[in-house]
Amino acid sequence: MLAFEEQVVSDLVEDPNGGLVVLSSGFPLASLAAALLLQLHLHPPPGDATGGGCLLVLSAPDPLKARIRRRLQDRLQVHDVPPDLPAQQRASLYASGAALFLSPRALAADLLTSRLHPSHVRALLLLSAHRSSDTSSDAFIARLLRQRRLLPVYAFSDRPHAMVAGFSKAERAMKSLYIRRLHLWPRFHVLAAADLERAPPDVVDVRVPMTPAMRGIQAAVLAAMDACLKELRRTNKVDVEDLTVDKGLFKSFDEIVRRQLDPIWHTLGKKTKQLVADLRTLRKLLDYLVRYDAVTYLKYLDTLRVSEGVRSVWILADSSHKIFELAKRRVYQVVRADGMRVSTDNKGTPTKKMKVVHNSTENEGSTADKHNTQKVIADVGIVLDEVLEEAPKWKVLRELLQEIAEEQMKGDRENAQDEDESGIVLVTCKDELTCFQLQECISKDPHKDGRCIGPTLANEPDPLLCQNSITRKAGGKKAPEKEMQVIVDMREFMSSLPNVLHQKGRDHGTLLQDPSSSHRVLAR
């Protein structure tokens, strides 16, 4: 382990109450979780009376589970407890005192039915503390465990921006998890910076050039943002020094605006709230300009025109007409039969105009070639020519991959024939859609092979559709009860309903039937 990782683990285990660790994005969360599990397994905290109590790890995604297991290797085995595992097998795993990956739904039901007693739990690990709130499942489980005995709760979050969203997000998360200490580990921390500077990466910054149409759209979006900011400054509700067009290019701009307006949001007028929403939309337009292809970007603009055209402020500005016009030019252009270009009206697309012209016929040869499709209106001699401007990032990526391939060919032949993974080129993507587009782009080259790895739909766990097909007995004579009973369906444990009922003072009662078969839990 690195020096700062050892310090994080030592700071956590010295407090019997646990703590909340907020890491900078990109820090080794899996390594820290594995080190903490191994430390708790080999050296229990002082005063721990559980002996062989189990270690519970909640809400860990599958890729994070795999990385934790690789870090632990054979030193500690962590069992995965799926929600559909039979109750008897879950009880045996609890009694074994092992480290377990669990879902909040199954763990909450086992705690309510006393299948797992809090005295048999050594510690609770939460790897997504930024999602914790008063009504979350993690807070519900922490309350069920801490109301019986004092056990440590270790919470981690590698999304510091999510911890500052809203009003006192970190404080409310710590209060809901019964945690008193907060550990902050940014990149500029002395120990973390020293470890990162030992082996600095060789970074080459490659700028993706924009086409003239993309630069025109960018200038028009910035002009619309400037107009919205001028209107927002007139309200005298925000600090004008923080609201600049330069800061509007970054994601932190939304955080700045929300941080200033959240305390007085209920006092703002309708126009001010719409301006804040318009600024968020315009920033997305700048982001999507380099991420989406020309057709998807135009389709997104058409969606905005339909959904926000009535109440939006920016869409009525003069610069918005330029945005739509240039976005159309990236996809198609309207020319006459003699080759002269025809300007289109911003208020409608040429395809809509074609429907108005009577007795218009399409060129029968337009469907012969799918890549060069042309729709001709014989009556007026107008041709709709497809442009389909290519996204510049794919061209730059192909050039980089070609350069890397040439460098590998020039390298030592012995190293190239080695069985290590030095020849693998890893390209990271922001989302799943871009990953699939990248795979399609690479697959077009017969000399290259690539595949998309990550949280795809194929890797996600299948939903428990069988729950919807389970029948439940109803009807019959109801036995008289002196106090009101609440029957909570097992599927409701994915929501905040059991947590709210427990907060209102309705303690858990007896088990109506086996949750694995009836999916019901009784609460009084």
C-alpha positions as CSV (number, residue, x, y, z in Angstrom):
1,M,0.0,0.0,0.0
2,L,1.0,3.6,-0.5
3,A,1.7,5.8,2.5
4,F,-1.5,7.8,2.3
5,E,-3.5,4.6,2.1
6,E,-2.0,3.3,5.3
7,Q,-2.8,6.6,6.9
8,V,-6.4,6.5,5.8
9,V,-6.9,3.0,7.2
10,S,-5.1,3.8,10.5
11,D,-7.2,7.0,11.0
12,L,-10.4,4.9,10.5
13,V,-9.7,2.0,12.8
14,E,-8.6,4.2,15.7
15,D,-12.1,5.5,16.1
16,P,-14.5,2.8,17.4
17,N,-17.4,4.8,15.9
18,G,-16.0,4.7,12.3
19,G,-15.9,7.6,10.0
20,L,-16.7,9.1,6.6
21,V,-13.8,9.3,4.0
22,V,-14.2,11.6,1.1
23,L,-11.6,10.9,-1.6
24,S,-10.6,12.8,-4.6
25,S,-11.9,11.3,-7.8
26,G,-9.6,8.7,-9.2
27,F,-8.1,7.6,-5.9
28,P,-7.9,3.8,-5.3
29,L,-11.2,3.2,-3.5
30,A,-11.0,-0.6,-4.0
31,S,-7.5,-0.7,-2.5
32,L,-8.6,1.2,0.6
33,A,-11.7,-1.0,1.1
34,A,-9.6,-4.1,0.7
35,A,-7.0,-2.9,3.2
36,L,-9.7,-1.9,5.7
37,L,-11.4,-5.3,5.4
38,L,-8.0,-7.1,5.9
39,Q,-7.2,-4.9,8.9
40,L,-10.5,-5.6,10.5
41,H,-10.2,-9.3,9.8
42,L,-6.7,-9.7,11.2
43,H,-6.7,-7.1,13.9
44,P,-10.2,-6.4,15.3
45,P,-10.7,-3.0,17.0
46,P,-10.0,-2.8,20.7
47,G,-13.0,-3.7,22.8
48,D,-14.6,-5.7,20.0
49,A,-16.7,-8.4,21.6
50,T,-18.1,-9.9,18.5
51,G,-15.1,-12.2,18.0
52,G,-16.0,-13.8,14.7
53,G,-18.6,-11.2,13.7
54,C,-19.2,-10.8,10.0
55,L,-18.1,-7.8,7.9
56,L,-20.8,-6.3,5.8
57,V,-20.1,-4.4,2.6
58,L,-23.1,-2.6,1.1
59,S,-24.0,-1.4,-2.4
60,A,-20.7,-2.3,-4.2
61,P,-21.1,-2.5,-8.0
62,D,-19.7,-5.6,-9.7
63,P,-16.6,-3.9,-11.1
64,L,-15.7,-2.6,-7.6
65,K,-16.3,-6.1,-6.2
66,A,-13.9,-7.6,-8.7
67,R,-11.2,-5.1,-7.9
68,I,-11.5,-5.6,-4.1
69,R,-11.2,-9.4,-4.6
70,R,-8.1,-8.9,-6.7
71,R,-6.5,-6.8,-4.0
72,L,-7.3,-9.3,-1.3
73,Q,-6.2,-12.3,-3.4
74,D,-6.2,-15.3,-1.1
75,R,-5.7,-13.4,2.2
76,L,-9.5,-12.9,2.7
77,Q,-12.4,-14.3,0.9
78,V,-15.4,-12.1,0.4
79,H,-18.7,-13.9,-0.3
80,D,-21.4,-12.4,-2.6
81,V,-24.9,-12.6,-1.1
82,P,-27.4,-12.0,-3.9
83,P,-31.0,-11.0,-3.0
84,D,-32.5,-14.2,-4.3
85,L,-30.3,-16.4,-2.1
86,P,-32.4,-18.7,0.2
87,A,-32.8,-17.5,3.7
88,Q,-31.1,-20.5,5.3
89,Q,-28.0,-20.0,3.2
90,R,-27.9,-16.3,4.2
91,A,-28.2,-17.3,7.8
92,S,-25.3,-19.7,7.5
93,L,-23.1,-17.1,5.9
94,Y,-24.0,-14.6,8.7
95,A,-23.0,-17.2,11.3
96,S,-19.7,-18.0,9.6
97,G,-18.3,-14.5,10.4
98,A,-17.1,-13.9,6.9
99,A,-16.9,-10.7,4.8
100,L,-20.0,-10.3,2.7
101,F,-21.2,-8.2,-0.2
102,L,-24.9,-7.6,0.3
103,S,-27.7,-5.5,-1.1
104,P,-29.6,-3.2,1.3
105,R,-32.9,-4.9,0.5
106,A,-32.0,-8.3,1.7
107,L,-30.0,-7.1,4.7
108,A,-32.8,-4.8,6.0
109,A,-35.3,-7.8,5.8
110,D,-32.9,-10.1,7.7
111,L,-32.3,-7.5,10.4
112,L,-36.1,-6.9,10.8
113,T,-36.8,-10.6,11.1
114,S,-33.9,-11.2,13.5
115,R,-32.2,-13.6,11.0
116,L,-29.1,-11.5,11.6
117,H,-28.6,-10.0,15.0
118,P,-26.5,-6.8,15.3
119,S,-24.3,-8.5,17.9
120,H,-23.0,-10.8,15.2
121,V,-21.8,-7.9,13.0
122,R,-18.3,-6.6,13.4
123,A,-18.4,-3.6,11.1
124,L,-20.4,-2.0,8.3
125,L,-18.8,-0.6,5.1
126,L,-20.6,1.7,2.7
127,L,-18.9,2.5,-0.6
128,S,-21.3,5.1,-1.9
129,A,-21.7,7.5,1.0
130,H,-22.7,10.4,-1.4
131,R,-26.0,8.6,-1.9
132,S,-26.9,8.4,1.8
133,S,-29.7,10.5,3.2
134,D,-32.3,10.4,5.9
135,T,-34.6,8.1,3.9
136,S,-32.0,6.0,2.1
137,S,-31.6,2.3,2.6
138,D,-28.0,2.7,3.9
139,A,-29.2,5.0,6.7
140,F,-32.0,2.5,7.5
141,I,-29.6,-0.3,8.0
142,A,-27.2,1.8,10.0
143,R,-30.1,2.7,12.3
144,L,-31.1,-0.9,12.7
145,L,-27.6,-1.9,13.6
146,R,-26.8,1.0,15.9
147,Q,-29.9,1.0,17.9
148,R,-28.9,-2.4,19.5
149,R,-25.1,-1.8,20.0
150,L,-22.3,0.5,19.0
151,L,-20.5,-0.8,16.0
152,P,-18.2,1.0,13.6
153,V,-19.7,2.3,10.3
154,Y,-17.0,3.1,7.7
155,A,-18.3,5.1,4.7
156,F,-16.4,6.0,1.6
157,S,-17.1,8.4,-1.3
158,D,-14.9,9.1,-4.3
159,R,-17.3,11.8,-5.6
160,P,-16.5,15.0,-3.7
161,H,-18.6,17.1,-6.0
162,A,-21.7,15.1,-4.9
163,M,-20.9,15.7,-1.3
164,V,-21.2,19.4,-1.6
165,A,-24.5,19.4,-3.6
166,G,-27.4,20.8,-1.8
167,F,-27.5,22.2,1.7
168,S,-25.1,20.6,4.2
169,K,-24.9,17.3,2.2
170,A,-21.9,15.9,4.1
171,E,-23.3,16.8,7.5
172,R,-26.7,15.2,6.7
173,A,-25.0,12.1,5.4
174,M,-22.9,11.8,8.6
175,K,-26.0,12.3,10.8
176,S,-28.0,9.7,8.9
177,L,-25.1,7.1,9.3
178,Y,-24.4,8.0,12.9
179,I,-20.8,9.0,12.1
180,R,-18.9,11.8,13.9
181,R,-15.6,12.1,12.1
182,L,-15.0,13.3,8.5
183,H,-11.7,12.5,6.7
184,L,-10.9,14.6,3.6
185,W,-8.3,13.4,1.2
186,P,-7.8,15.7,-1.8
187,R,-5.1,15.4,-4.3
188,F,-3.1,18.2,-2.7
189,H,-2.9,16.5,0.6
190,V,0.8,16.2,1.7
191,L,0.9,12.4,1.8
192,A,-1.3,11.9,-1.3
193,A,0.7,14.5,-3.4
194,A,4.0,12.9,-2.4
195,D,2.8,9.4,-3.5
196,L,1.4,10.8,-6.8
197,E,4.6,12.7,-7.6
198,R,6.8,9.6,-7.3
199,A,5.7,8.2,-10.7
200,P,4.0,11.1,-12.6
201,P,2.3,10.0,-15.8
202,D,3.5,11.2,-19.2
203,V,0.6,13.3,-20.4
204,V,0.2,14.6,-23.9
205,D,-2.6,17.1,-24.4
206,V,-4.2,16.6,-27.8
207,R,-6.7,19.4,-28.8
208,V,-9.6,18.3,-31.1
209,P,-10.1,21.0,-33.7
210,M,-13.7,22.1,-34.5
211,T,-15.2,22.5,-37.9
212,P,-16.3,26.0,-39.0
213,A,-20.0,25.1,-38.3
214,M,-19.1,23.8,-34.8
215,R,-17.2,27.0,-34.1
216,G,-20.2,29.0,-35.2
217,I,-22.5,27.0,-32.9
218,Q,-20.1,27.5,-30.0
219,A,-20.0,31.3,-30.5
220,A,-23.8,31.4,-30.8
221,V,-24.3,29.4,-27.6
222,L,-21.8,31.6,-25.7
223,A,-23.7,34.7,-26.9
224,A,-27.0,33.2,-25.7
225,M,-25.3,32.4,-22.3
226,D,-24.1,36.0,-22.1
227,A,-27.6,37.3,-22.7
228,C,-29.0,35.0,-20.0
229,L,-26.3,36.1,-17.5
230,K,-27.1,39.7,-18.1
231,E,-30.7,39.0,-17.4
232,L,-29.8,37.1,-14.2
233,R,-27.5,39.9,-13.0
234,R,-30.5,42.3,-13.0
235,T,-32.2,40.2,-10.4
236,N,-29.6,41.2,-7.8
237,K,-29.9,37.7,-6.3
238,V,-26.5,36.3,-7.2
239,D,-22.8,37.3,-7.0
240,V,-22.0,38.7,-10.4
241,E,-18.3,38.1,-10.0
242,D,-18.8,34.3,-10.1
243,L,-21.2,34.4,-13.1
244,T,-19.0,34.8,-16.2
245,V,-19.2,33.2,-19.6
246,D,-15.7,31.7,-19.1
247,K,-16.9,29.8,-16.0
248,G,-20.0,28.7,-17.8
249,L,-18.0,26.3,-19.9
250,F,-17.4,24.0,-16.9
251,K,-19.6,21.7,-14.8
252,S,-18.8,23.7,-11.7
253,F,-20.8,26.6,-13.1
254,D,-24.0,24.8,-12.2
255,E,-22.7,24.2,-8.7
256,I,-21.9,27.8,-8.3
257,V,-25.3,29.0,-9.3
258,R,-27.1,26.4,-7.3
259,R,-25.0,27.1,-4.2
260,Q,-26.0,30.7,-4.3
261,L,-29.7,30.3,-5.1
262,D,-30.6,27.2,-3.1
263,P,-31.2,29.1,0.2
264,I,-33.5,31.6,-1.6
265,W,-34.9,29.4,-4.3
266,H,-38.4,29.6,-2.9
267,T,-38.3,33.4,-3.1
268,L,-37.3,33.6,-6.8
269,G,-39.6,34.4,-9.6
270,K,-40.6,32.3,-12.5
271,K,-38.3,34.1,-14.9
272,T,-35.3,33.8,-12.7
273,K,-35.8,30.0,-12.3
274,Q,-36.2,29.7,-16.1
275,L,-32.9,31.6,-16.6
276,V,-31.1,29.1,-14.4
277,A,-32.6,26.2,-16.3
278,D,-31.6,27.9,-19.6
279,L,-28.0,28.2,-18.5
280,R,-27.9,24.6,-17.6
281,T,-29.4,23.7,-21.0
282,L,-26.9,25.9,-22.9
283,R,-23.9,24.4,-21.0
284,K,-25.2,21.0,-22.1
285,L,-25.3,22.2,-25.7
286,L,-21.6,23.1,-25.5
287,D,-20.8,19.7,-24.0
288,Y,-22.9,17.7,-26.5
289,L,-21.4,19.7,-29.4
290,V,-18.1,17.7,-29.2
291,R,-19.6,14.5,-27.9
292,Y,-22.5,13.9,-30.2
293,D,-22.5,13.4,-33.9
294,A,-24.2,15.9,-36.2
295,V,-27.4,14.0,-36.6
296,T,-27.9,13.3,-32.9
297,Y,-27.1,16.9,-32.1
298,L,-29.7,18.2,-34.5
299,K,-32.2,15.7,-33.1
300,Y,-31.5,17.0,-29.6
301,L,-32.0,20.6,-30.7
302,D,-35.4,19.6,-32.3
303,T,-36.4,18.0,-29.0
304,L,-35.5,21.2,-27.1
305,R,-37.5,23.3,-29.5
306,V,-40.6,21.2,-28.8
307,S,-40.2,20.8,-25.1
308,E,-38.8,24.2,-24.1
309,G,-40.0,26.4,-27.0
310,V,-42.9,28.0,-25.1
311,R,-41.3,28.9,-21.8
312,S,-37.6,29.1,-22.7
313,V,-35.8,32.5,-22.8
314,W,-32.7,31.6,-24.8
315,I,-34.6,30.0,-27.7
316,L,-36.2,33.4,-28.4
317,A,-32.8,35.1,-28.7
318,D,-31.3,36.0,-32.1
319,S,-28.3,33.7,-31.5
320,S,-30.5,30.7,-31.2
321,H,-31.6,30.9,-34.9
322,K,-27.9,30.7,-35.8
323,I,-27.5,27.5,-33.6
324,F,-30.4,25.7,-35.4
325,E,-29.2,26.9,-38.9
326,L,-25.6,25.7,-38.4
327,A,-26.8,22.4,-36.9
328,K,-28.8,21.8,-40.1
329,R,-25.9,22.6,-42.3
330,R,-23.9,19.9,-40.6
331,V,-26.5,17.3,-41.6
332,Y,-27.9,18.5,-45.0
333,Q,-28.0,21.4,-47.3
334,V,-30.7,22.6,-49.7
335,V,-29.6,23.4,-53.3
336,R,-31.3,24.0,-56.6
337,A,-30.9,21.6,-59.5
338,D,-28.4,24.0,-61.1
339,G,-26.2,23.7,-58.0
340,M,-27.1,27.1,-56.4
341,R,-27.6,26.9,-52.7
342,V,-31.0,27.8,-51.2
343,S,-31.2,29.4,-47.8
344,T,-33.7,27.7,-45.5
345,D,-36.0,29.4,-43.0
346,N,-35.1,28.9,-39.4
347,K,-38.6,28.3,-38.4
348,G,-39.0,25.0,-40.2
349,T,-37.0,22.3,-41.9
350,P,-37.0,21.8,-45.7
351,T,-38.6,18.4,-45.3
352,K,-41.7,20.1,-43.8
353,K,-41.8,22.5,-46.8
354,M,-41.7,19.6,-49.2
355,K,-44.9,18.3,-47.8
356,V,-46.7,21.5,-48.5
357,V,-45.8,21.5,-52.2
358,H,-48.5,19.7,-54.3
359,N,-47.7,17.2,-57.0
360,S,-44.1,16.8,-55.9
361,T,-42.3,13.6,-56.8
362,E,-39.2,12.2,-55.4
363,N,-36.3,11.1,-57.5
364,E,-36.6,7.3,-58.0
365,G,-32.8,7.0,-58.0
366,S,-32.4,8.5,-54.6
367,T,-32.7,5.1,-52.8
368,A,-30.1,3.5,-55.0
369,D,-27.2,4.7,-52.9
370,K,-27.9,4.9,-49.2
371,H,-24.7,6.9,-48.6
372,N,-25.5,9.6,-51.2
373,T,-29.3,10.0,-50.8
374,Q,-30.9,13.0,-52.5
375,K,-34.5,14.0,-52.5
376,V,-35.5,16.0,-55.5
377,I,-38.7,18.0,-55.9
378,A,-39.3,18.1,-59.6
379,D,-41.8,20.9,-59.5
380,V,-39.5,23.5,-58.0
381,G,-36.1,21.9,-58.8
382,I,-34.8,21.8,-55.2
383,V,-32.4,19.1,-54.1
384,L,-31.9,18.0,-50.5
385,D,-28.2,17.0,-50.3
386,E,-26.9,15.1,-47.3
387,V,-23.7,16.4,-45.7
388,L,-23.4,14.3,-42.5
389,E,-20.4,16.0,-41.1
390,E,-18.0,13.7,-39.3
391,A,-17.2,14.3,-35.6
392,P,-13.6,15.6,-35.5
393,K,-12.8,13.4,-32.4
394,W,-13.0,10.2,-34.4
395,K,-10.5,11.5,-37.0
396,V,-8.1,12.5,-34.2
397,L,-8.5,9.1,-32.5
398,R,-7.8,7.2,-35.7
399,E,-4.6,9.3,-36.2
400,L,-3.5,8.6,-32.7
401,L,-4.1,4.9,-33.0
402,Q,-2.2,4.9,-36.3
403,E,0.7,6.8,-34.6
404,I,0.7,4.3,-31.7
405,A,0.8,1.4,-34.1
406,E,3.7,2.8,-36.0
407,E,5.6,3.4,-32.8
408,Q,5.0,-0.2,-31.8
409,M,6.2,-1.5,-35.2
410,K,9.4,0.5,-34.7
411,G,10.0,-1.0,-31.2
412,D,12.1,-3.9,-30.3
413,R,10.8,-7.1,-31.9
414,E,11.5,-9.2,-28.8
415,N,9.4,-6.9,-26.6
416,A,6.7,-7.0,-29.2
417,Q,6.5,-10.8,-29.1
418,D,6.4,-10.8,-25.3
419,E,3.3,-12.2,-23.6
420,D,2.7,-9.1,-21.5
421,E,0.0,-6.6,-22.2
422,S,2.2,-3.8,-23.4
423,G,0.5,-3.8,-26.8
424,I,-2.9,-3.0,-25.4
425,V,-4.3,0.5,-25.9
426,L,-6.9,1.6,-23.4
427,V,-9.3,4.3,-24.5
428,T,-11.6,5.5,-21.7
429,C,-15.1,6.8,-22.6
430,K,-17.4,9.0,-20.6
431,D,-20.6,7.0,-21.2
432,E,-21.8,3.7,-22.6
433,L,-23.1,5.2,-25.9
434,T,-19.6,6.7,-26.7
435,C,-18.1,3.3,-25.8
436,F,-20.3,1.5,-28.4
437,Q,-19.5,4.2,-31.0
438,L,-15.8,3.8,-30.3
439,Q,-16.1,0.0,-30.7
440,E,-17.9,0.5,-34.1
441,C,-15.3,3.0,-35.2
442,I,-12.4,0.7,-34.4
443,S,-14.1,-2.3,-35.9
444,K,-14.2,-0.6,-39.3
445,D,-10.4,-1.0,-39.5
446,P,-9.6,-4.6,-40.4
447,H,-6.2,-4.3,-38.8
448,K,-7.5,-3.3,-35.4
449,D,-9.6,-5.1,-32.8
450,G,-11.5,-3.5,-29.9
451,R,-14.2,-4.3,-27.5
452,C,-16.3,-2.3,-25.0
453,I,-15.7,-3.3,-21.3
454,G,-17.5,-1.8,-18.4
455,P,-21.0,-1.5,-16.9
456,T,-22.9,-2.5,-20.1
457,L,-26.5,-3.9,-20.1
458,A,-25.1,-7.4,-20.5
459,N,-23.1,-7.1,-17.3
460,E,-25.8,-5.7,-15.2
461,P,-27.7,-8.2,-13.0
462,D,-31.0,-9.4,-14.3
463,P,-34.0,-7.8,-12.6
464,L,-36.0,-10.1,-10.4
465,L,-38.9,-10.3,-12.8
466,C,-40.1,-13.4,-10.9
467,Q,-41.2,-11.2,-8.1
468,N,-44.0,-9.7,-10.2
469,S,-45.4,-13.2,-11.0
470,I,-45.7,-14.3,-7.4
471,T,-49.3,-14.5,-6.2
472,R,-50.4,-13.5,-2.8
473,K,-53.3,-14.8,-0.8
474,A,-56.0,-12.3,-0.1
475,G,-59.5,-12.2,1.4
476,G,-60.7,-14.2,4.4
477,K,-61.7,-13.1,7.8
478,K,-59.4,-10.6,9.5
479,A,-58.5,-11.3,13.1
480,P,-59.3,-8.4,15.4
481,E,-56.2,-6.4,16.3
482,K,-55.8,-3.8,19.0
483,E,-53.1,-1.9,17.2
484,M,-52.7,-1.1,13.5
485,Q,-50.5,-3.5,11.5
486,V,-48.6,-2.5,8.3
487,I,-47.7,-5.2,5.9
488,V,-44.7,-4.1,3.7
489,D,-44.1,-6.0,0.5
490,M,-40.5,-7.2,0.1
491,R,-40.2,-5.3,-3.1
492,E,-40.9,-2.0,-1.2
493,F,-37.5,-2.4,0.5
494,M,-36.0,-0.8,-2.6
495,S,-37.8,2.4,-1.7
496,S,-37.8,4.6,1.4
497,L,-41.1,3.3,2.8
498,P,-39.7,0.9,5.4
499,N,-37.2,3.6,6.5
500,V,-40.0,6.1,7.0
501,L,-42.2,3.7,8.9
502,H,-39.3,2.9,11.2
503,Q,-38.6,6.6,11.7
504,K,-42.3,7.1,12.7
505,G,-41.9,4.6,15.5
506,R,-43.3,1.5,14.0
507,D,-41.0,-1.2,15.2
508,H,-40.6,-4.4,13.2
509,G,-42.9,-7.2,14.2
510,T,-43.0,-10.9,13.3
511,L,-42.4,-12.5,9.9
512,L,-45.6,-13.1,8.1
513,Q,-44.1,-15.8,5.8
514,D,-40.7,-16.6,4.4
515,P,-39.5,-13.5,2.5
516,S,-37.9,-15.7,-0.1
517,S,-41.3,-17.1,-1.0
518,S,-43.9,-14.5,-0.1
519,H,-41.8,-11.3,-0.2
520,R,-43.7,-9.8,2.7
521,V,-42.5,-8.5,6.0
522,L,-44.9,-7.5,8.8
523,A,-44.3,-4.3,10.7
524,R,-46.3,-3.0,13.7
